[in-house]
Amino acid sequence: MKIVRANSNPISEKDQKILEKLKGLIERSVADGRVSKDEMESIKTCINSNGKIIPQEIELCQKLIWDKIQTGELTYDWADFS
């Protein structure tokens, strides 16, 4: 699903660099087909590194993590079901 943001501004150069760093971090984290609790914490830290969460970061996580978990391409071990 494509989300259109009518009032969205182009992202800043700083945010673009963080987005690129986040993408690389996620790609390394999912390369083995599994996301660990520590890897997820690193991803969260990267997302929060500029003090805000931009929609592009959420979209990147959706595409590279959540969609793959839903299709079974990726597993995770950070949830505590007890």
N, C-alpha and C positions, 0 to 999 in steps of 0.2 A: 504494500500500500504506500503510495506516495503522499506525503503530507506537504501541503502548500502553506507557507507562512506569508500572508499578505504584507505584513509590516516588517519583514525580516531585512536586516542590513547585512552586507557582506561581512564575513568574519575577519577579525584583525589578523595581522601577520603573526602576532604572538599566539593567538588561538589556533592559527593554521599550523604553527610549529608543534604545539601541544597535540593537535589532532594527528599529525604525522607520527609523533612519538607514541601516541596511544595505539595507532594502527600497528606499528611495528611490535609493540609490547603484546598486543592481542595475538598477532600472527605467530609470534614465538611461543606464546602460552598455549595456543591450540594446536601447534604443530604435531604433538604426540597424540592428538585425539582426546585429550583429557585436560580439564582445567582444575587445578588444585586450589585449595583455600588460600595458600600463600600467593599464587598467581592472581587470584581474584582480588586479594587485598592490594596488590601492586597496581592492578588496573584501576581500582577505586581511588587509590592515592594519586595516580596520574590524572584521572578525571577531575579531582578536586584541587589539583596543584595551582590553578589560577584563581581559586576562590569562587568559582561559579561553574555551573554545568551548562554547556551549550547544546542545542538540539542535535548538532552534528555528532557529538560524542555519544549520545543516546542511540542515534541511527547506526553508528558504527558498531556499537555493542550488540544491537539488535541483529545486524547483518552477520557479524563475525562470530557471535557467541550464541545468542538465544535461538536464532533460526536453526543453527546447526544442532543445538541440543534437542529441539523439537523434531528434527528429522532423524535423529539418532547418529548423526555424524560425529557428535561430540558428547562426552560424558563429563560429569563434574563431581567433586567430593567436598564441597564447602557447606552443604546444608546439614543441619543437625535435626534429625527427625525424632529425637528422643523426648 
